[in-house]
């Protein structure tokens, strides 16, 4: 579970609500028409931009922002180098139990193919195709959320314009000016909160999570191919370190 996402959302939204509460006019920040214009308007405009299937798959991608934790690349590199050393000493069949017991499906799939004697070229095609499909899912989900984040302020502006028009139409009726002014002001407020405090930060978080998962998959792919080719673990270490950022590079086989 990624507590940073929860803390960021809860504290930032909490500060806004606390400021409203301190102002002593909490009821004044509640306006159903403005809320419906922004929330439902954003939802259906986003739905217009994508298919139902794309919208439905966004939930699985959004789940990653809160609950998925990518393994540390450095630690995984060390673990895989140890596994590579074991495979070189005992043969590929010697790591069969490690392969079938691997918790990560992507890595387990690659290791099982290597143990089964599949050609490295075939393993590489399978793993790269799986990674490409993952990136496509992530890109689609991020696009949906970012589109909603871009739409929310526009819907808030539409709510503002509706409120202003309604207010101008009732200048001779002071009792109608207040509700119209509320829609005008709160539409912008709701749109800004929804976009800049919820949707856009989530889209950025998912982009970061996708980049982290891509990095770990590159490490997994290179390690599996090295194991399948019975590559020297020292040579594989150099290859994996070339993939890792400088601050996360490892030194397992010291001279």
Secondary structure, 3 states (H helix, E strand, C coil): CCHHHHHHHHHHHHHHHHHHHHCCCHHHHCCHHHHHHHHHHHHHHHHHHCCHHHHHHHHHHHHHHHHCCCCCHHHHHHHHHHHHHHHHHHCHHHHHHHHHCCCCHHHHHHHHHHHCCCCHHHHHHHHHHHHHHHHHHHHHHHHHHHHHHHHHHHHHHHHHHHHHHHHHHCCCCHHHHHHHHHHHHHHHHHHHHHHHHHHHHHHHHHHHHHHHHHHHHHHHHHHHHHHHCCCCHHHHHHHHHHHCCHHHCCCCCCC
